Amino acid sequence: MSAIAPALVTALRAVRIRLAADDALLAAPLVALAGALGWRLGGVAQATALAALGVLAAAALLWRRLRRENPARLARRLDSKQREFEDSTGLLLADEAALGPLQRLQRERLRQRLAAGPIPDLRPPWSRRRNLGVWLLALPLVAALSLWPTNERERGAKQDPARSAAVAAGAPRLVSHTLRIAPPAYTALPARELDGLEAKAPAGSRLYWTLRFAPQPKRAHLVFHDGTRVPLTRDGEDWTASHVLARAALYRVVPEGAPTRPPPPLHRLDAIADRAPRVRVLAPERTLSSLQPGQRSWALAFEASDDYGVAVDGRLHLTLARGSGENITFETRTRVLRGRGDPMRRRFEVELDLGPFDLAPGEDLVAQLEVRDTRAPGPQAARSPSLILRRPAEPMPDVVGLEGLARKVLPAYFRSQRQIIIDAEALLAERPRLDEARFLARSDGLGVDQRLLRLRYGQFLGEESEGGPRPLPTADAEDHAPSAVSPALPIDDLGQDSGTAPTPSGERGDGHVGEHDHRDPRDHDPGRDRDDGHAGAEAEASGGPPASVRPPPAHDHEHDHDHGDAQVDDTTFGRVADVLAEFGHTHDLPEAATLLDPVTRETLRGALREMWQSELHLRQGAPAQALPYAHRALELIKQVQQADRIYLARVGPELPPIDPARRLGGDRAGIASRALPAAVAERGADVPGRLWRALGDESAAGDLGAELDALENWLHGADARMEDPLALVAAVDALRNAPHCEACRHELRALLWSALAPPAAAVPRRPDGDDQERRYLDAIGQEPPR
Amino acid sequence: MNPHSLVAAILALAVLLACLRLALQQWRAPAATRARMWRVGLLLALQPLSAWLLYCTLWPPELATRVGTMTVLTAGATRAQLVALPRAEVQVALPEAPALAGARRVPDLGTALRLHPGTTGLQVVGAGLPARDRDAVGALALAFDPPPPPAGVAELWAPARVAPGGRIRIAGRVHGVVDGAVELRDPAGRRVDGAPPDAQGRFVVVGDARAAGPAPFVLRVLDAGSTLLEEIRVPIWVEEAPPPRVLLLAGAPNPEFKFLRRWAADAGLPMHVRVDVGGGVSLGDAALALDAAELADFDLVVVDERAWAALGDVRRARLADAVADGLGLLLRVTGPLPESTRLQLQALGFAPGAGNRLAELALPAAGSNGSALGGGGGQEPEDADTPGAGPGDAALRLLRRDLEFGAADAAAVSAESADWLRWRPHGQGRVALATIVDSWRLVLAGRGAQHGLLWSEAFAAVARPAGSSAPRVGPHPRAGTRVAICGVAEGALVLAPDGGDSELLLDPGGGAEGCAGYWPHEAGWHRLGQGGQDWPFYVRAAGDAPALAAQALREATLALVREAPDHAAPVAPGQPRRGSSWPWFLGWLGAMTLLWWLERAHRGRHRSTRPSAPASATLP
């Protein structure tokens, strides 16, 4: 190019710069618009991409446009602008060699002119109108796009997966998984493989996970909801772990390096608990069956069912209840039965031979089957209902017309040795105020009591009662004589106690037995006689309220079958068993006296001696002299008691009668107004309620973290009280990971509702009326009430 | 001179001129070239005709307005319904109506009536007139033969707000359910109550409210085969009210007092308790002088008849004054009322009997229809005082004092409590007599919740009012439908679930009522904020509970049914309306075309004139 070219080149550059600036001015709002659109639809990434695309497109267009802006065009521009160039600027650009002389001349002139004056401004004007229009259009649009309020939640929900996907690009991800379930062997269920990561399997199953991650993590764990971690071991490409499913759990697969926010989803493992077996009785149809005359055997049939199988062996517990009334002994035997049939539903049958049991009338044979299932660690057992075979009691002889008589008996009242001492002392204290006859009478009464007590204890030494065939433990023998003399008819204690008198074994034929057991009003423990029948543990043991205060509840018909039984036997034909009781006379209480050890026996004998003396003096009206003996007797009785086991009565609270003398005494010491104790105990914080309220308040979304933590802590404490705490744990976890998830909130609320404690009914308030209502109420208030 | 006559004059002149010209032409022409007479006649006739047509084009004659009935098709209208009706002059279809031939689509009824002025009667076909069109009916006669409503819940009443622990009584009516059942499910999705609808389809189900907040209950309608017919949401707003401050006075400690105090403490009522134990000794909080200032700090005074008698005249008078200022007074009658007490009560408007006898109380079952009230697998508070008796197993027989309340204007709180609880206003406050004697048996029978409800009802009836009265939101607001909110003041705001708020503009014509319109556009809980208080109301989605919507539409339309136009309001005479110009213009165009053709055509001219050119050539 020639010498003047620099000026032209400068001009050309200026033109190009102007064009570029102009176009940039045009493109800027458009690019911003594209960026805003991208941000709105996607996010920052989309915005950048779209804006970059816009810039590129603008650059390409500009480049094309600048290319068109060549020197020739500049020359044309110069020509049109400056008349003095005379349409010849092109010559300046042309190759000098190719020019003719005239052209050269003209060119020379042009050069001079170019040098003479400045080159006019060749830059194209700013395209103001166009740019202004675009700016005015684009700016509001950009503003609208970026400032228009969005549905915040929607965006949050949208952004989450996008972000996590972006983050997780390089993090290990679970790509394939297999879950194999091996149920415990006893269930005989086949192992199976699952596609998913959630499982429902019998409790005790072993679960095997085979997982694959991409890319490979360094380590990976199964993290359970209670915090336990099961490490996954690497085996080539696979990661494996196993876990015994003891109870339902939630877990997540956590490879190392995976993003912790949000954590991987929770999976649920449900354990199906093994049911205990169930036993159904097929035969007999009723629980209580009675022994038919001539029946030699008893057919029993059971069906046991279980979800996985019943053990072949079942144990049949046979309990033979011997004796009657309270004096019953039990013998238990166990027999092993073998079941037949399908393990799920086994049949146990047995034909019991009744010969060895030798059931007496009124005695029971109780059968119960116990089966076990096949659960491997610790089988579960179940028992059938008890089946009772009863030999019917002897039929009761005709008692028509005797009911009145039978009931006309008085309860026996005893005084304990301690009571006798107390009464004697009281009598001595009152002596000055009493006349002689009265004193004597009372002393004599005490003597009678002392005698009764002595006789009572004497039985245990086999002493003959001195009253002859007379019921001993009655209130007083004299009063009761008619009843004893009159033919003691088979009154209803026969029906109750039929087992006692007619025992087949003659060994217990003595009426003392029947007399002894439980006919003592002070006898607090029916079970004692069944054990040893030790009389030593008499009512003194309790030292409790005077016996006279507590009439025995079921006494009225038990009093006099001492020798009455013998008479009964006389009238009842065919009772050979009681021959001994009828004709012989045993002097001992077979189960009590003979079993007393010699020392106790001696002590008891000493007590009786002292009682003798005490009675003697009391009867003579000298309680003061009787007292030392009575004290000694008491001491000895105490020793007997301590020598043996003591049984205390189990009786309900029997409040002493109200003593009116102690009321309204006018003494108000210590009585003053005071505050009431609090009506209710402090209740714990209502954690589910708080979370429920927080979830209900839609505006307070987001800051639920503290409440969710509180609920989790609460769940760990109150685990057992919820139907399905795991569901709640899972719902809490889901919401924590997606705080804007509406469905998660609703699910958690639904679960919370069942966890909420029903509150006490609160008091709704009626709204305050407006002025008009108030005026109305005032106006009707003015009216005199009718 | 108006344009009509001017134009008419010009046209008449033109016609005259044209006719003259034609006549002259005919007259001047040589006999040979004269046109045929029919041609001339036709031309002459067409001149005035076209002039008249032109005039009519410019001013088409006004149409006579017809007086008649209009058939209005609304949503759900069917062809069969339309055919069954006598055909009306006009048929219009509202936007909701399905497309049926022969009906003119109109944007609303008002438009249709303006298009057809003079309409005196409307025949509505279909579901009914939407709210938009009801005002347009005005005084017109309206006939409406409603179609059978869809099966489902047609009417529904649910409490607007419930206190925690309170009972939610949802009543309603279902339609089209035979041998079916209605069941209520709690927010956890468990069935809490169920009832077969009666012959009219009415039902009542009861649920219990727990913690505060919105509780989405669901009502399910099942048919005879237990298949689901409809499931509609019944959202309940459970909200804690400010607990009333209670002064509890008792003349002697007894179980009734103990359990009443215990319930009140459980329910979180601030209490001042004082119970006399005789001999001038009393237990509980400090003694009060019961002056006006002290009583103003209480919302409710619960007193039994012994404590009442022990109060003394001065304090009783102060109490009565405080009641007149708004305090609530609940007098528990647990024993026979002495004569003096009865006289004192007369000053409060009651003239009770002595109540010497006890009577049995009719007590509703533990839960209506065997609902599992108070049960559920939730965390049940373990009460040492409630033995594990099954709730409501045995019929409990509670007792009340058998006394006449002796006040004709004494109101009952509910039907169940009418025989033992009555109240009447005394000044601004209320006085109630409660004659129940052994409600504590409920607690011992394991029905503590029922005991609480019993007393909650009694306390709520008389306690001092709190808070301003709730604005009244129209029944069952629905997204996209205007709802009227009354009882609001200037500056009330409605907060929509999406966070947007809109200020309510009071209808200046609404009067003192203070009504405003609101157009919800989103379903969910809206909050009406006014004076620092929030009043939530639930807006159903547009398509939710169709039977309920149909019933509302039907009832509103039936309310407009009227045999004859209301002549008290004169019918505006039909405005004559301008007819269409188009037919006239086309006629005019036709006439002009004919004229033009006739002028140009050779037809009808003299036969000899056909070779006109040679003839004319010969002329010169």
Boltz contact constraints between the chains, C-beta under 6 A:
constraints:
  - contact:
      token1: [A, 671]
      token2: [B, 281]
      max_distance: 6.0
  - contact:
      token1: [A, 673]
      token2: [B, 281]
      max_distance: 6.0
  - contact:
      token1: [A, 673]
      token2: [B, 282]
      max_distance: 6.0
  - contact:
      token1: [A, 676]
      token2: [B, 283]
      max_distance: 6.0
  - contact:
      token1: [A, 676]
      token2: [B, 284]
      max_distance: 6.0
  - contact:
      token1: [A, 679]
      token2: [B, 261]
      max_distance: 6.0
  - contact:
      token1: [A, 679]
      token2: [B, 262]
      max_distance: 6.0
  - contact:
      token1: [A, 679]
      token2: [B, 265]
      max_distance: 6.0
  - contact:
      token1: [A, 680]
      token2: [B, 265]
      max_distance: 6.0
  - contact:
      token1: [A, 680]
      token2: [B, 266]
      max_distance: 6.0
  - contact:
      token1: [A, 689]
      token2: [B, 211]
      max_distance: 6.0
  - contact:
      token1: [A, 692]
      token2: [B, 211]
      max_distance: 6.0
  - contact:
      token1: [A, 692]
      token2: [B, 213]
      max_distance: 6.0
  - contact:
      token1: [A, 693]
      token2: [B, 211]
      max_distance: 6.0
  - contact:
      token1: [A, 693]
      token2: [B, 212]
      max_distance: 6.0
  - contact:
      token1: [A, 693]
      token2: [B, 213]
      max_distance: 6.0
  - contact:
      token1: [A, 696]
      token2: [B, 213]
      max_distance: 6.0
  - contact:
      token1: [A, 696]
      token2: [B, 214]
      max_distance: 6.0
  - contact:
      token1: [A, 721]
      token2: [B, 379]
      max_distance: 6.0
  - contact:
      token1: [A, 723]
      token2: [B, 377]
      max_distance: 6.0
  - contact:
      token1: [A, 750]
      token2: [B, 187]
      max_distance: 6.0
  - contact:
      token1: [A, 750]
      token2: [B, 188]
      max_distance: 6.0
  - contact:
      token1: [A, 750]
      token2: [B, 189]
      max_distance: 6.0
  - contact:
      token1: [A, 753]
      token2: [B, 186]
      max_distance: 6.0
  - contact:
      token1: [A, 753]
      token2: [B, 187]
      max_distance: 6.0
  - contact:
      token1: [A, 753]
      token2: [B, 188]
      max_distance: 6.0
  - contact:
      token1: [A, 754]
      token2: [B, 188]
      max_distance: 6.0
  - contact:
      token1: [A, 754]
      token2: [B, 377]
      max_distance: 6.0
  - contact:
      token1: [A, 754]
      token2: [B, 378]
      max_distance: 6.0
  - contact:
      token1: [A, 755]
      token2: [B, 378]
      max_distance: 6.0
  - contact:
      token1: [A, 756]
      token2: [B, 210]
      max_distance: 6.0
  - contact:
      token1: [A, 756]
      token2: [B, 211]
      max_distance: 6.0
  - contact:
      token1: [A, 756]
      token2: [B, 378]
      max_distance: 6.0
  - contact:
      token1: [A, 757]
      token2: [B, 379]
      max_distance: 6.0
  - contact:
      token1: [A, 757]
      token2: [B, 381]
      max_distance: 6.0
  - contact:
      token1: [A, 758]
      token2: [B, 210]
      max_distance: 6.0
  - contact:
      token1: [A, 758]
      token2: [B, 374]
      max_distance: 6.0
  - contact:
      token1: [A, 759]
      token2: [B, 164]
      max_distance: 6.0
  - contact:
      token1: [A, 759]
      token2: [B, 165]
      max_distance: 6.0
  - contact:
      token1: [A, 760]
      token2: [B, 165]
      max_distance: 6.0
  - contact:
      token1: [A, 760]
      token2: [B, 263]
      max_distance: 6.0
  - contact:
      token1: [A, 760]
      token2: [B, 266]
      max_distance: 6.0
  - contact:
      token1: [A, 760]
      token2: [B, 267]
      max_distance: 6.0
  - contact:
      token1: [A, 760]
      token2: [B, 452]
      max_distance: 6.0
  - contact:
      token1: [A, 761]
      token2: [B, 165]
      max_distance: 6.0
  - contact:
      token1: [A, 761]
      token2: [B, 166]
      max_distance: 6.0
  - contact:
      token1: [A, 761]
      token2: [B, 452]
      max_distance: 6.0
  - contact:
      token1: [A, 761]
      token2: [B, 453]
      max_distance: 6.0
  - contact:
      token1: [A, 761]
      token2: [B, 456]
      max_distance: 6.0
  - contact:
      token1: [A, 762]
      token2: [B, 163]
      max_distance: 6.0
  - contact:
      token1: [A, 762]
      token2: [B, 164]
      max_distance: 6.0
  - contact:
      token1: [A, 762]
      token2: [B, 165]
      max_distance: 6.0
  - contact:
      token1: [A, 762]
      token2: [B, 267]
      max_distance: 6.0
  - contact:
      token1: [A, 763]
      token2: [B, 244]
      max_distance: 6.0
  - contact:
      token1: [A, 763]
      token2: [B, 456]
      max_distance: 6.0
  - contact:
      token1: [A, 763]
      token2: [B, 459]
      max_distance: 6.0
  - contact:
      token1: [A, 763]
      token2: [B, 460]
      max_distance: 6.0
  - contact:
      token1: [A, 764]
      token2: [B, 163]
      max_distance: 6.0
  - contact:
      token1: [A, 764]
      token2: [B, 241]
      max_distance: 6.0
  - contact:
      token1: [A, 764]
      token2: [B, 460]
      max_distance: 6.0
  - contact:
      token1: [A, 765]
      token2: [B, 241]
      max_distance: 6.0
  - contact:
      token1: [A, 765]
      token2: [B, 466]
      max_distance: 6.0
  - contact:
      token1: [A, 766]
      token2: [B, 465]
      max_distance: 6.0
  - contact:
      token1: [A, 767]
      token2: [B, 465]
      max_distance: 6.0
  - contact:
      token1: [A, 767]
      token2: [B, 467]
      max_distance: 6.0
  - contact:
      token1: [A, 767]
      token2: [B, 469]
      max_distance: 6.0
  - contact:
      token1: [A, 767]
      token2: [B, 470]
      max_distance: 6.0
  - contact:
      token1: [A, 768]
      token2: [B, 465]
      max_distance: 6.0
  - contact:
      token1: [A, 768]
      token2: [B, 468]
      max_distance: 6.0
  - contact:
      token1: [A, 777]
      token2: [B, 425]
      max_distance: 6.0
  - contact:
      token1: [A, 777]
      token2: [B, 428]
      max_distance: 6.0
  - contact:
      token1: [A, 781]
      token2: [B, 427]
      max_distance: 6.0
  - contact:
      token1: [A, 785]
      token2: [B, 349]
      max_distance: 6.0
